Amino acid sequence: MAFILAIALMAADHYGHLAGSLRSVLLTAINPIEQVASFPKRLYQRATTDFTNINALQLENKQLKTELLLIKAKLQQFSNLEVEYQRLEALLGTTGRITSQSLKIANITFYSNNPLSQYLTLDKGSLDGVSAPQTVIDSNGIMGQIIHTAPGSSRVLLITDPDHQIPVRIQRTAQRGILRGTGHDTTQLRFIPKNSGIKEGDILESSGLGGVFPKGYPVAVITKIEDLGDSPYLEVTAMPIAQLYQSHKVLIVSEKETNKPTDTQTADAGDSNAN
């Protein structure tokens, strides 16, 4: 009985090895078939993954382009702010010459370059304390004077307007004259005698005569001098120093109000005089 059992075990082991070997052979033979059968599935998964990645990259690319556009827009704003800062810095740099004057910053809202009427409009008016005939300057020199005001705006007659005149003097020689607008973006210096020694390139500044314009501000530079023959005076052409049609911000200059004595101070002074 034991002998039969041993033979049965040996037979089972032998056939078990055969089955294992057969299984290995079958698996080896089937593996290529499984690979081929699973290829479409793997190809689909890979394609799906690739398309997903492409979509993600496209979306990210769009987001980056949008962010880049916003950054560029902000940089433009920063550049504009930097330019505005430089303009204000240059404009306020003129205040070093101002001693007895007060000033207000205003924006230019309109230009008129008509030969018959050359003026500009500001966004400050009577409600802001602006009144005629206050002087208007930019960072380079005198532009003109206030001629009309409204509650929220004012009109400036430019020095190139044919109706505008300003007392000036030649900075180099102190020779005085009247600078008048021509209506064509230039000015003419009047009443300059032939023996004045005036030269092209001489700077004209406000003389302060008449009490309208503050003294010592640049107005124009002489560009042309002509001898008219029998006339005792020269015909002198000068170009404004101020940037009449390029400036965006200006200063409105006016004389500071002096403090008037109060009634109490007047009474005290009267009592003192009486004593």
Residue pairs with C-beta under 8 A, 6 or more apart in sequence:
87 139
87 248
87 249
88 105
88 249
90 139
91 105
91 138
91 139
91 249
91 250
91 251
93 139
94 137
94 139
94 251
95 103
95 251
97 216
97 217
98 214
98 253
100 255
100 256
101 214
101 253
101 254
101 255
101 256
102 253
102 254
102 255
102 256
103 251
103 252
103 253
103 254
104 124
104 128
104 129
104 130
104 251
104 252
105 249
105 250
105 251
105 252
106 122
106 123
106 124
106 130
106 136
106 154
106 249
106 250
106 251
106 252
107 122
107 123
107 248
107 249
107 250
108 120
108 121
108 122
108 123
108 247
108 248
108 249
108 250
109 121
109 122
109 123
109 153
110 120
110 121
111 120
111 245
112 118
112 119
112 120
113 185
113 245
115 162
115 183
115 184
116 162
116 183
117 161
118 157
118 158
118 160
118 161
118 162
118 181
118 183
118 185
118 244
119 144
119 147
119 155
119 156
119 157
119 158
119 161
120 143
120 144
120 155
120 156
120 158
120 244
121 153
121 154
121 155
121 156
122 130
122 136
122 153
122 154
122 155
122 156
122 250
122 252
123 152
123 153
124 130
124 152
124 153
124 154
124 252
125 149
125 150
125 151
125 152
125 153
125 154
126 149
126 150
126 151
126 154
127 151
127 152
128 152
130 146
130 149
130 154
130 252
131 146
131 149
131 254
132 145
132 146
132 147
132 148
132 149
133 145
133 146
133 147
133 212
134 145
134 146
134 252
134 253
134 254
135 142
135 144
135 145
135 146
135 212
135 213
135 214
135 217
135 252
135 253
135 254
136 142
136 143
136 144
136 145
136 146
136 156
136 250
136 251
136 252
136 253
137 143
137 217
137 242
137 250
137 251
137 253
138 242
138 243
138 247
138 249
138 250
138 251
139 247
140 218
140 241
140 242
140 243
141 217
141 218
141 219
141 220
141 240
141 241
141 242
142 159
142 166
142 206
142 213
142 217
142 218
142 219
142 241
142 242
143 156
143 158
143 159
143 240
143 242
143 244
143 247
143 250
144 156
144 157
144 158
144 159
144 161
144 164
145 156
145 157
145 164
145 212
145 213
146 154
146 155
146 156
146 252
147 155
147 156
147 157
148 154
148 155
149 155
154 252
156 250
157 163
157 164
158 164
158 181
158 244
159 166
159 179
159 181
159 187
159 219
159 220
159 240
159 242
159 244
160 181
160 182
160 183
160 184
160 185
160 186
160 187
160 240
160 244
161 181
161 183
162 180
162 181
162 182
162 183
163 181
164 180
164 181
165 178
165 179
165 180
165 181
166 178
166 179
166 206
166 212
166 213
166 219
167 176
167 177
167 178
167 179
167 206
167 207
167 208
167 209
167 210
167 213
168 176
168 177
168 178
168 179
168 189
168 204
168 205
168 206
168 207
168 219
168 220
169 175
169 176
169 177
169 204
169 205
169 207
170 176
170 177
170 196
170 198
170 202
170 203
170 204
170 222
171 202
171 203
171 204
171 205
172 199
172 202
172 203
173 196
173 197
173 198
173 202
175 192
175 196
175 197
175 198
176 207
176 209
177 189
177 190
177 191
177 192
177 204
177 236
178 189
178 190
178 191
179 187
179 188
179 189
179 190
179 204
179 219
179 220
179 238
180 187
180 188
180 190
181 187
182 188
182 237
185 239
185 240
185 244
186 223
186 237
186 238
186 239
186 240
187 219
187 220
187 237
187 238
187 239
187 240
188 235
188 236
188 237
188 238
189 198
189 204
189 220
189 222
189 236
189 237
189 238
190 233
190 236
191 233
192 198
192 233
192 234
192 236
193 232
193 233
193 234
194 227
194 232
194 233
194 234
196 234
198 222
198 225
198 234
198 236
199 222
199 225
200 222
200 223
200 224
200 225
201 221
201 222
202 221
202 222
203 218
203 220
203 221
203 222
203 241
204 218
204 219
204 220
204 221
204 222
204 238
205 216
205 217
205 218
205 219
206 213
206 214
206 215
206 216
206 217
206 219
207 215
208 214
208 215
208 216
214 253
214 255
218 241
218 242
219 238
219 240
219 241
219 242
220 238
220 239
220 240
220 241
221 238
221 239
221 241
222 236
222 237
222 238
223 237
223 238
223 239
224 236
224 237
225 234
225 235
225 236
225 237
226 234
226 235
226 236
226 237
227 234
227 235
228 234
228 235
261 269
